Amino acid sequence: MTITDEPVETRPARRGVGTVLLWLLLIPALCWAVLRLGGWDRGPLIPLMAFTPYVAVWSLVPLLLTLVLRRRAAAAVAAVVAATLAACVLPRALPDLDRGATRGVTLHVMTSNLLFGGADASEVVRLVRENDVAVLAVQEFAPRAETSLAAAGLGELLPYHQLAPEEGASGTGLYSRYPLAGPDAKRNSGGFQQTWGTIQPPGAVPVQIESVHPLAPSAPDTYHGWRTDLANEPRSDGDNPRRVLLGDFNATLDHGPLRELISHGYRDAADTVGKGLIGTWGPYDGDPIPPVTIDHVLVDEEIGVRDVSVHDVRNSDHRAVVAELTLPAAS
């Protein structure tokens, strides 16, 4: 034996240490997969669950290490974890075969969170004009946003509206090219306003549109309000009217309450066309936060989804979401 040789008796010990380290890398992803699959987003896990796509990517690291180091048991568990998280996340990047109605009346809708009303109104109006938007939903709609949007010419494009401006983050608004039947506003249990009305473009069925903004789960005293607000959002199944909900849902498709809402007669527009992983909130005003997808357009299952695009808006921490929809033709 040379002085550089490793004693045979140390090899099992080193292997054991390596195995322990691999399991320490694997266990967090395993726990995350169990929580995500079970829909157990509670307490501090609520905001964390928004980052599930990043954990799904991370889960490949312990999988590769266990395969390279030939730890069979750990590799088997790592493969199940990675496959589980991939099954939760990857479908959002793949277009659905069923996109709803393919014939009917085209309708472009847009949602934009205005960050306490300070977002660049000229950019919002430009997006409305360039994307032929017929319905615009805004959140964090302060009185100064109402003034700036009017000055930027929004009323010339979308002359009908139902507005509930308020200082801070609680205000909301709905602008439309078409008359709004039965417009109204309500305050969620969490304190944010929501506005709605029914439109009927020529040749299409009537559709109720609502600007959605549940309470953000940003602190322990907001968790219950967040869950209650999502649970109280209007359904679109059964005898309910056809609906489109669009806005800042403060939830991703990895949150159980949002998936529960969608199960009641909706489809997520971005998910439907394979663009469900495009970030809409996070670093867009300079904050060091990884992008997550909390702004959505939910449409009745009978409404078709042709395309979705996401756009930066200066002076907002959210990106605007534009969806091209197909409304069923009136019979």
N, C-alpha and C positions, 0 to 999 in steps of 0.2 A: 504493500500500500504506500502511495506517495503522500506527501504532506498536504497535497491539494485535494485528495480524495475525501468525499463526505462519508462519514460513518454510516453503515447500513441502517443502524437502529434509529437514526434521526429522520430517515425518509418518511416513515409512516406519520411521524409527528408533524412534519412539514406539510404532508398531504392533508392531514386532519385540520391544520390551521387554514389551509387554502379552501377546504370544503366549508368551514365555518364562515369564512369571509364571503364566499359565493352565496351562501344562504342569507347572510346579512344584506347583500345587495338585492337578493330576490324577494325577500319577505315584504318590503314596502310595496312593490308592484303587486304582489299576491294579495295583500290586504286591500289595496286600491281596487283591484279587479272584483273582489268579493263585495265591497261596498257599492261599487258602480252597478254590478249585476243585480244586487239586491235592492237597489234604489234607496239605500240608507244614507241619504244626504241630510244630515242633521247637524245643528249647531255650527261649530267652526268648519265642519266639512262642506258646508254649503258653498262658500266662495271658493274653496280649494277644488271642488269637483269640476269647476269650469276649466281646469287645466288638465283634464283627462287626456286629451290628444297628445300632450307632451309626455305624460307618463306612459302612454302607449308606445311612443318612440323609445323612451328609456328602457322599457321592458325588453327590448332587443339586446341591450348590453349584457345583462346576466345570462340571457339565452345563448348568445355567442360565446361567452366565457365558459359556460358549463359544457358546451359542445367541444370547444377547443381543449379544455382540460379533462374531458371525458368523465364528468361526474354524472352518471346516468340518471340517478334519482332526481337530482337537482335539475338536470336538463329536461326531464319529463315534465316536472312542475313548471319550469320556466316556459316551456313550449305551450302548455295549457294557458298560462297567464297571458303570454303574448297573443295567442290566438283569440282569447276572450276579449282583450282590449281592442284588438284589431277588428273583431266582429262588431264592437260597439261604435268604433270610430270610422273605419274605412268606407262603409256604405255612403257616408256623406260626400265622398269624393267621386261617387259613381252615379250617373244619371239613372233614374227609375225607368222601368219599362212603361209603367202607367203614370202619365203626367196629367190625367184628367181630360177635360174636353179639348178636342183638337179643332173643332169648328165652332164658330160663334163670333162674338164681338171682342175685339182686342181692347184691353184696358191696361195702361201703365200706371202703377202706383209707386209711391216713394215714401220712405220714413227717414226722419233725420232728428237726432237729439241735438239741441242747440246749445248745450252747456250753459245753463243759467241765462239763456237768451243772447249770449255773446258771439255765437257763430256768425261767420261772414254771410250776411243776407244776400249779397250779390251772387255769391257762389251757389247758394241754395236755389235762387231764382234761375241762374244759368243752367243748373242741372235739370230743373223742371222743364225749361224751354228745350234744351238739347235732347232730352229723353222723352219728349211728348207726354209728360206726366199729367194725368187727369185728376189724380187724387194725391194729396200730400198730407201726411201725418207728422206732426212735430211734437217733441217732448222737451221738458225743461224750457217751457215757452213763457218767458217773462214779458212784461209790457214793452220793454225796449225792443224785443224781437218782433212784436206786432207792428211797431212803428217802422223798424228798419226793413222788414219784408214788404210793407206797403210802399215805402219809399223806393224800394228796388224794383217795383212793378209787378209784384206777385198777383195783385188783384186783377190785372189785365189778363192774366193767364188762367187764374182760378178765382172767379168772382164770387163763388158761394163759399160760405164758411160757417163753422161752429167753433167758437174760441173760448178758452178758459185760461187767460193769462194770469200768472201769479209770480211774485218775486221768488227767487230761489229755484228749486228743482221741481216744484209740484205742478206747474202749469202745463197745459197741453192745448193742441189745436188741430183742426181738420179743415183743409182747403179743398175745393172741388171745382171742376169745370162744369159739372152738372148740378142741378138743384138738389138740395139735401132735404129729403122728406123726414119728418119727425126728428129733427136734430135735438140733441140734448147733451148734458154733461153730468158726471157723477164724481164723487170723491171716494177713492178706494179706502178700505179700512186702514191701510198704511199711510194715508194722507195725500197721495198723488191724485190729480184729476185725470179723467178720461173723457173724451168727446166722441160722439158718433152721429151718424145719420145714414139714411138709405138713398142710394142713387139708382137710376135706371137709364143707362145710356141707350140711345136709339137702337131698337132691335134686340136688346138684351133683357134678361130677367132682372128684377130688382135685387140689389145686393146691399146688405148693411155693412158699413165700413166703420171701424172703431180704432182710434188712436190709443194704443195700450202702453201703460207704464206702471207696472207693479213696483212696490217698494224695493229698494236695493238691499240685499242681505249683507250690509257692511259692518254690522256690529251685533252683539248678542240680543239687544233689545229690538232689533229689526227682523229677526229670523221668523218669528211667528207671523208678523204682518206680511212678509214676502210670500210665505206659503199660503196664507189666507187669500191674498190678492190673486195669486195664480189660480187657486181653487175656485174663485168667484168669477173668473173671466167667462164670458158667454160661450155656450156650446153651439155647435153647428150640425149636430146629428138629430135624429128623431124628427119631431115636428117643428124644430127651430127653423128660422129663415136662413137662407144662404148668407154666409158672412165672410168677411176678410178682416182679420186682426193684424195690425201692423204697428210696430213701435219698438221701444226699448223694453224688452221683457225681463231684463236683469237675470237671465237664465240661459243656459246653453242646453243643447240636446242631451247632455249628460246629467241633467237635473230631472229627477223623477216627476215633480209637479208639472213641468212643461211637457214631458212626454205624455203624462196623463191627460192634459188639456188637448194635445194633438190627437189623442185616441178618440176624442169625441167629435169626429166628423171633419177633421182638418188634415192638411198636408203642409209641411214646411217647404216654402218655395225654393229656397237655396238648396236644401237637401234633395229635393225632387230632381233638380237639374245637375247635381253633382258638384255644387259649389258651397256645400255646407260647412267647409272648414276654413273659409275665408274670414279673417278676423274683422270685427266691426268695432271693437272697443279695446283700449289699452294704451299703446305708446303714442297715440296720434296727436297729443298736445305736449309731448315731451316727457311724460312719466315713464319710468323704467319698468313697464309692465308688459309681459308677453301678450300678444294679441289673443283675444278670445271672441267668440261669436255669440253676442247677447241680443243683437237687433235682428228681428225676424219679420217675415211676412207669412202669416198662416192663412191659408185659403180653404174654403169649403172643398170637399173631395170632388164635387161636381164641376168645379172651376179648373180650367187647364192652366198649366204653368209652361210658358215658352222659354223664358230666360230670366236670369237674375244678374245684376251687376252691382258692384260696391265702389263707392267713390269717397275720396277724401274731402273734408269740408274744413276750411281754415278756421282756427279758433274754436274747434270742438274736439273733445276727446273721443267722439264717435264718428264713424263713417256712415254716409247715407247709403241706404239699400234701395235699389230700384228693381221692381219685378214686372215682367211683361206677362199679363194674364189673358186667358180666353174665357169670357163669360158665355154661358150657354145662351142660345138664341131664345127669344120669347116665343112661346107657342101660339 
